Amino acid sequence: DGGITQSPKYLFRKEGQNVTLSCEQNLNHDAMYWYRQDPGQGLRLIYYSQIVNDFQKGDIAEGYSVSREKKESFPLTVTSAQKNPTAFYLCASSMSWGLAVNTDTQYFGPGTRLTVL
Amino acid sequence: AQTVTQSQPEMSVQEAETVTLSCTYDTSESNYYLFWYKQPPSRQMILVIRQEAYKQQNATENRFSVNFQKAAKSFSLKISDSQLGDTAMYFCAFNTNAGKSTFGDGTTLTVKP
C-alpha cells in the first residue's frame, strides 16, 4: 500500500534534549512538508522540501531542523532551542509543487504527538 | 501574506440535514488552489474537496460541494445528507503556485443522531 508513515506515534522529551521525528513516503512524491498543530488550532508550516537535498523554512522554523537526503524521507529534528515543542506534528507530501491542483494536493501521515516532560 | 479565516469555531447539524461551513481568505495572487480537509478524532487529515481559482465551476464530490466566490474571496463547504461519520474538524486551506500552504483554524462539526 502506498502512503505516508510517521514514527513514533507518541514521543516524550526531556527539556534540553533534541528529538527526531521520522516521516517516510512511498508515493514517489517530490515535495514534502512538516506542520505543527496546537490544540484547537490549524496547521502551521515548519519546513518544506520541493526536491531532494533542498528545503526551505516555513512560517515557524525557529528551533527546528530538517534534512532531505532521500526522496522518500524527510526527518524533523526538534532542538532544545524550541521553547514550547509540545504539539501534534504532521508530515505531508505532494506529487509536485506549483503545477496543478491535483498534483499539488498534499496527503498527510498519521502524525506524532510530542510531549515535553 | 496569505490568511485564511474560518469564522465558525463550532457547528452542529442533525443527521440527514445540510450544513454549510464558511471560509474566507486573503491573497494578492491571481492563481491558487483551495482545499477542504477533514480531521476526525483519529487526527488523520483527509482531503474532502479541492478547487482551482481559475475555474468558475464549483467543485463537487458526492455529498460535498463548494460555493467558490472569487471576487468575495469566499470558499464555503456544503455537506448534504449529513452522516454521523462526518463528525470531525474541518480545515480550509490555500496553496499558492509557490507551493506554500496556509490553513484556517478549523470548524468543529458535530452530527447529531
Interface residues (C-beta under 8 A of the other chain):
Chain A: A31 Y33 Y35 G40 Q41 G42 L43 R44 L45 Y48 Q50 G58 F88 L90 A92 S94 W97 G98 A100 V101 N102 D104 T105 Q106 Y107 F108 P110 G111
Chain B: V4 Y33 F35 Y37 S42 R43 Q44 M45 I46 L47 R50 Q51 E52 F91 A93 N95 T96 N97 A98 G99 K100 S101 T102 F103 G104 D105 G106
